[in-house]
Amino acid sequence: MNGIDVSAYQSQPDWAAVKRSGRVQFVYAKATEGASFIDEQYARNSQKCREHAIAFGAYHFFRFDVDAAAQAANFLRVAAIRRGDLVPAADVESGQGGAGALATFLELVEREIKTAPIIYTNAAFWEGPMGGTDAFAGRYPLWIAQYNDDPAPALPAGWKAWKLWQYSSSGSVPGITGDVDLDRSNGDLLQVP
């Protein structure tokens, strides 16, 4: 299945045109970052995707320099995750920090939604600042960012499979002005029970 991920950077997509294109089966939208930032287009994106029956999920940009519990509270409040939504994702791609803070965030979100969130990252960040830890690989599905035309992405330490692959940051989709991230799923999409 093919999908996209969006944020306020894409302004206000024409979700009816996106749906009509037949090129997008799922969407992830940025909801929050840190303990207080709210993406200004999140509410509109979630409403419009649901109106047009596009599988929808929320993601949070994780900040290692901000209290993990406060970030989880911000994300859960804003994302308003529903049964049947795509499993939410933690975007882990910048900063310096330890696995403990990320584990706290993920555990708090999982406790609330009753299923493991997805970790979005890239191999360079995971092997670098995250130290190549494999502590998360058996528990959390992987959304890997790797821009190439290879048949499959390279996986960070510990993971044996990927669930989502962001394979381009410069895609074009009817209904969206400018570049958009392109994703594909490896098998069925994961949904909140």
KEKE-3310 file (N, C-alpha, C; in steps of 0.2 Angstrom, whole numbers, plus 5000, padded with zeros to 4 digits):
npx = (5004:5002:5007:5007:5016:5012:5013:5011:5019:5015:5004:4987:4981:4971:4961:4951:4955:4967:4962:4954:4964:4969:4981:4985:4984:4985:4988:4999:5000:5008:5006:5010:5025:5038:5033:5023:5021:5009:5005:4999:4990:4985:4972:4963:4969:4967:4953:4948:4954:4948:4934:4935:4938:4951:4964:4971:4984:4992:5007:5021:5034:5048:5057:5072:5077:5066:5054:5049:5036:5028:5028:5022:5009:5005:5005:4995:4984:4981:4982:4971:4967:4959:4949:4953:4961:4976:4991:4999:5014:5031:5042:5059:5072:5082:5093:5101:5101:5095:5090:5081:5072:5065:5059:5051:5041:5036:5030:5021:5012:5008:5002:4990:4984:4983:4991:5007:5016:5023:5040:5048:5062:5079:5093:5106:5104:5099:5110:5120:5118:5108:5115:5114:5106:5097:5086:5073:5068:5062:5049:5043:5036:5044:5047:5055:5066:5073:5080:5079:5080:5080:5075:5072:5073:5088:5091:5091:5100:5095:5082:5072:5063:5054:5040:5034:5040:5048:5052:5055:5057:5053:5041:5026:5010:4993:4983:4991:5001:5018:5032:5030:5032:5034:5028:5028:5019:5023:5015:5000:4992:4994:4983:4974:4967)
npy = (4994:5011:5027:5043:5056:5070:5088:5104:5110:5106:5114:5116:5102:5097:5086:5078:5078:5071:5058:5055:5053:5040:5036:5036:5027:5028:5040:5048:5061:5075:5078:5084:5091:5090:5096:5106:5111:5111:5105:5116:5112:5100:5096:5099:5091:5078:5078:5080:5069:5058:5061:5058:5045:5040:5030:5034:5041:5048:5057:5060:5072:5068:5075:5075:5084:5087:5084:5068:5062:5074:5076:5065:5067:5079:5074:5064:5071:5080:5072:5064:5050:5037:5022:5011:5020:5022:5015:5026:5035:5038:5050:5049:5057:5066:5076:5073:5060:5048:5031:5029:5040:5040:5027:5029:5038:5031:5020:5026:5031:5019:5013:5020:5018:5005:4997:4995:5009:5015:5016:5029:5032:5034:5025:5031:5040:5031:5022:5031:5044:5037:5026:5013:5005:4990:4988:4992:4985:4972:4975:4986:4992:4996:5011:5016:5028:5031:5036:5030:5019:5006:4989:4986:4994:4997:4990:4997:4992:4977:4977:4966:4967:4979:4990:5001:5012:5026:5032:5043:5060:5069:5068:5069:5072:5072:5086:5090:5104:5106:5097:5081:5068:5051:5035:5018:5003:4988:4974:4972:4987:4994:4995:5004:4995)
npz = (5000:4997:5004:5012:5021:5031:5036:5043:5033:5021:5019:5016:5010:4996:5000:4994:4981:4983:4987:4976:4966:4968:4972:4985:4999:5013:5026:5036:5049:5056:5072:5085:5093:5105:5121:5120:5107:5093:5078:5066:5056:5059:5065:5054:5044:5050:5051:5038:5031:5037:5033:5019:5019:5020:5026:5042:5052:5067:5070:5082:5084:5092:5105:5113:5123:5130:5143:5143:5148:5148:5134:5129:5135:5129:5115:5116:5120:5109:5098:5099:5097:5089:5090:5077:5070:5062:5069:5080:5078:5083:5079:5078:5075:5077:5088:5104:5116:5128:5127:5137:5139:5127:5128:5139:5134:5124:5131:5139:5129:5123:5134:5135:5122:5120:5112:5104:5099:5083:5078:5070:5061:5055:5048:5050:5061:5071:5072:5076:5086:5094:5097:5091:5098:5101:5109:5107:5096:5096:5101:5096:5080:5065:5056:5043:5037:5021:5007:4992:4977:4980:4982:4995:5011:5021:5037:5054:5069:5076:5071:5061:5051:5042:5044:5039:5025:5022:5007:4999:4999:4991:4984:4972:4973:4967:4972:4982:4985:4980:4987:4994:5007:5003:5006:5009:5014:5022:5020:5029:5036:5052:5065:5078:5091)
capx = (5000:5006:5005:5011:5015:5011:5013:5009:5023:5011:4998:4980:4980:4964:4960:4946:4959:4971:4958:4952:4970:4970:4988:4987:4979:4985:4991:5001:5000:5011:5001:5014:5032:5039:5028:5018:5020:5004:5005:4993:4986:4983:4965:4960:4971:4963:4946:4947:4956:4942:4929:4937:4939:4958:4967:4974:4987:4996:5014:5024:5041:5051:5063:5076:5078:5060:5052:5045:5030:5025:5027:5016:5003:5004:5003:4988:4978:4980:4981:4964:4968:4953:4949:4953:4966:4983:4995:5003:5021:5036:5047:5065:5077:5087:5095:5105:5098:5096:5085:5076:5067:5061:5055:5045:5036:5032:5026:5015:5007:5005:4997:4984:4980:4983:4995:5014:5017:5028:5046:5050:5069:5084:5098:5111:5103:5099:5117:5124:5116:5105:5120:5113:5102:5092:5081:5066:5067:5057:5043:5040:5037:5049:5045:5062:5067:5079:5078:5083:5076:5082:5069:5070:5078:5093:5088:5095:5102:5090:5075:5073:5058:5051:5032:5033:5046:5048:5057:5056:5055:5051:5036:5021:5003:4987:4979:4996:5006:5025:5034:5027:5035:5031:5029:5024:5018:5026:5010:4994:4993:4993:4977:4973:4962)
capy = (5000:5018:5032:5050:5059:5077:5092:5111:5112:5105:5119:5113:5098:5095:5078:5075:5076:5065:5052:5053:5051:5033:5034:5036:5023:5030:5046:5050:5068:5077:5081:5088:5091:5092:5096:5111:5112:5108:5107:5120:5109:5093:5095:5099:5085:5072:5078:5079:5062:5054:5063:5055:5038:5038:5027:5040:5040:5053:5056:5065:5073:5067:5079:5072:5089:5089:5079:5063:5062:5080:5075:5060:5070:5084:5070:5060:5076:5083:5067:5061:5044:5033:5015:5010:5024:5019:5015:5032:5035:5043:5052:5050:5058:5072:5077:5069:5058:5041:5027:5029:5045:5037:5022:5032:5041:5025:5016:5030:5031:5012:5012:5024:5016:4998:4994:4998:5014:5014:5021:5032:5034:5032:5021:5035:5042:5026:5019:5036:5046:5032:5021:5007:5001:4986:4987:4993:4981:4967:4977:4992:4991:5001:5015:5018:5033:5029:5038:5027:5015:4999:4985:4986:4998:4994:4991:4998:4987:4974:4976:4961:4969:4986:4990:5007:5014:5033:5031:5049:5066:5074:5065:5073:5069:5077:5088:5093:5108:5105:5090:5077:5062:5046:5030:5011:4998:4981:4971:4976:4993:4992:4999:5004:4991)
capz = (5000:4996:5008:5012:5028:5030:5041:5041:5028:5015:5020:5016:5005:4994:5002:4990:4975:4985:4987:4969:4963:4969:4973:4992:5003:5020:5028:5043:5049:5062:5077:5090:5094:5111:5126:5119:5100:5090:5071:5064:5051:5061:5066:5048:5041:5053:5049:5030:5029:5039:5029:5013:5021:5019:5033:5045:5059:5069:5073:5086:5083:5099:5107:5119:5128:5133:5147:5139:5150:5145:5127:5129:5137:5123:5110:5117:5120:5103:5092:5099:5093:5089:5088:5070:5067:5061:5075:5080:5077:5087:5075:5082:5070:5079:5095:5108:5122:5129:5126:5143:5138:5122:5131:5143:5129:5120:5136:5141:5123:5123:5140:5133:5116:5121:5107:5103:5093:5078:5078:5063:5061:5049:5051:5052:5067:5075:5073:5078:5092:5098:5099:5088:5103:5099:5114:5104:5090:5096:5103:5092:5073:5062:5050:5041:5031:5017:5000:4986:4973:4981:4983:5002:5015:5026:5044:5060:5073:5080:5068:5056:5046:5042:5043:5034:5022:5018:5002:4996:5002:4986:4979:4970:4973:4965:4978:4987:4982:4982:4988:5000:5008:5000:5010:5007:5019:5021:5023:5031:5040:5059:5068:5085:5093)
cpx = (5004:5003:5009:5011:5016:5012:5011:5013:5019:5004:4992:4979:4972:4963:4955:4950:4964:4968:4956:4958:4971:4977:4990:4981:4980:4989:4993:5002:5004:5006:5005:5021:5033:5033:5022:5016:5014:5004:4998:4988:4983:4976:4962:4962:4967:4956:4944:4949:4950:4936:4929:4939:4946:4961:4972:4978:4991:5003:5016:5031:5044:5057:5066:5077:5072:5057:5047:5038:5025:5024:5022:5009:5000:5001:4996:4983:4976:4978:4974:4963:4961:4954:4949:4958:4972:4987:4999:5010:5025:5041:5054:5070:5082:5088:5099:5101:5098:5089:5079:5071:5062:5056:5050:5040:5032:5028:5020:5009:5004:5000:4990:4980:4980:4987:5002:5014:5023:5034:5048:5058:5073:5090:5104:5110:5102:5106:5121:5122:5112:5109:5119:5109:5097:5086:5074:5064:5062:5050:5039:5041:5041:5046:5052:5062:5073:5077:5082:5078:5077:5075:5067:5075:5083:5090:5093:5096:5095:5084:5077:5068:5056:5043:5031:5040:5045:5053:5058:5053:5053:5046:5031:5015:4998:4984:4984:5000:5013:5026:5031:5031:5031:5033:5025:5024:5021:5020:5004:4996:4991:4988:4977:4967:4956)
cpy = (5006:5023:5038:5052:5067:5081:5099:5113:5111:5109:5115:5109:5098:5088:5075:5073:5071:5059:5050:5050:5043:5031:5034:5032:5024:5036:5046:5058:5070:5081:5086:5087:5093:5092:5101:5112:5108:5110:5110:5117:5102:5092:5095:5093:5079:5072:5076:5072:5057:5055:5059:5048:5036:5036:5033:5038:5047:5052:5062:5066:5073:5071:5076:5077:5091:5083:5074:5062:5068:5079:5070:5063:5075:5080:5067:5065:5079:5078:5065:5055:5040:5026:5015:5015:5020:5020:5021:5030:5040:5044:5054:5050:5063:5073:5072:5067:5051:5038:5027:5034:5043:5032:5024:5035:5035:5021:5020:5030:5024:5010:5015:5020:5008:4994:4998:5003:5011:5019:5023:5034:5033:5029:5025:5037:5037:5023:5025:5039:5041:5026:5014:5002:4996:4984:4988:4988:4976:4969:4982:4991:4997:5004:5018:5023:5032:5031:5035:5022:5008:4995:4985:4991:4994:4995:4993:4992:4984:4972:4970:4962:4976:4985:4996:5009:5021:5033:5037:5055:5072:5072:5071:5069:5074:5079:5091:5097:5107:5098:5087:5071:5056:5040:5023:5007:4991:4976:4975:4982:4991:4997:4999:5000:4994)
cpz = (5000:5001:5008:5020:5027:5036:5039:5035:5021:5015:5020:5010:5003:4995:4997:4983:4977:4984:4980:4965:4963:4971:4981:4996:5011:5021:5035:5043:5056:5066:5082:5089:5101:5116:5125:5111:5097:5082:5069:5060:5053:5062:5059:5044:5043:5051:5042:5028:5031:5035:5022:5013:5019:5026:5035:5051:5060:5071:5077:5085:5090:5100:5113:5124:5131:5137:5143:5141:5148:5138:5126:5130:5131:5117:5110:5117:5113:5098:5093:5096:5095:5088:5080:5066:5066:5068:5075:5080:5081:5081:5079:5077:5072:5086:5098:5114:5123:5128:5131:5142:5133:5124:5135:5139:5126:5125:5138:5135:5123:5128:5138:5127:5116:5115:5106:5097:5088:5079:5071:5065:5055:5052:5053:5059:5072:5077:5077:5085:5097:5100:5096:5093:5099:5104:5112:5099:5090:5099:5099:5084:5070:5056:5048:5036:5028:5010:4995:4982:4974:4983:4990:5006:5019:5033:5049:5064:5076:5076:5062:5050:5047:5041:5038:5032:5019:5013:4998:5000:4997:4981:4977:4970:4971:4972:4983:4983:4984:4984:4994:5001:5006:5004:5007:5013:5017:5024:5025:5036:5047:5062:5075:5087:5097)
residu = (MET:ASN:GLY:ILE:ASP:VAL:SER:ALA:TYR:GLN:SER:GLN:PRO:ASP:TRP:ALA:ALA:VAL:LYS:ARG:SER:GLY:ARG:VAL:GLN:PHE:VAL:TYR:ALA:LYS:ALA:THR:GLU:GLY:ALA:SER:PHE:ILE:ASP:GLU:GLN:TYR:ALA:ARG:ASN:SER:GLN:LYS:CYS:ARG:GLU:HIS:ALA:ILE:ALA:PHE:GLY:ALA:TYR:HIS:PHE:PHE:ARG:PHE:ASP:VAL:ASP:ALA:ALA:ALA:GLN:ALA:ALA:ASN:PHE:LEU:ARG:VAL:ALA:ALA:ILE:ARG:ARG:GLY:ASP:LEU:VAL:PRO:ALA:ALA:ASP:VAL:GLU:SER:GLY:GLN:GLY:GLY:ALA:GLY:ALA:LEU:ALA:THR:PHE:LEU:GLU:LEU:VAL:GLU:ARG:GLU:ILE:LYS:THR:ALA:PRO:ILE:ILE:TYR:THR:ASN:ALA:ALA:PHE:TRP:GLU:GLY:PRO:MET:GLY:GLY:THR:ASP:ALA:PHE:ALA:GLY:ARG:TYR:PRO:LEU:TRP:ILE:ALA:GLN:TYR:ASN:ASP:ASP:PRO:ALA:PRO:ALA:LEU:PRO:ALA:GLY:TRP:LYS:ALA:TRP:LYS:LEU:TRP:GLN:TYR:SER:SER:SER:GLY:SER:VAL:PRO:GLY:ILE:THR:GLY:ASP:VAL:ASP:LEU:ASP:ARG:SER:ASN:GLY:ASP:LEU:LEU:GLN:VAL:PRO)
# end
